[in-house]
Each structure stands twice: as C-alpha cells, then as structure tokens.
Amino acid sequence: MLILVWFIVCIIFAFVQYILPNSGHSLELFALLSAIALFILNRLTRKTK
C-alpha cells in the first residue's frame, strides 16, 4: 500500500512540475492534488474491507 501511495505522489509531482515548472503555485497545487488522491485512495480501501 505504501508503494502505491509513493507512486501516486511521484506521478502527481511530475505532472505538476510539467504544468507549472517555475511557478510559486506549483507547491500549493501539488499539496491539493496529493490530498485529494490520498483521500480517494483511503475511501476506496475502506469500501473493500
């Protein structure tokens, strides 16, 4: 599970750096997208249990 989270965060980071390479808002967008992805992943794992 931790490897899946690590891959998701790395993919989101690469995507944000591709879209906003030298922007001050890239860290904010990265934090927002990571939080949303981890929330969805948490919801999906709770439904399968």
C-alpha positions, 0 to 999 in steps of 0.5 A: 500500500505504501508503494502505491501511495509513493507512486501516486505522489511521484506521478502527481509531482511530475505532472505538476512540475510539467504544468507549472515548472517555475511557478510559486503555485506549483507547491500549493497545487501539488499539496491539493492534488496529493490530498485529494488522491490520498483521500480517494485512495483511503475511501476506496480501501475502506469500501473493500474491507 
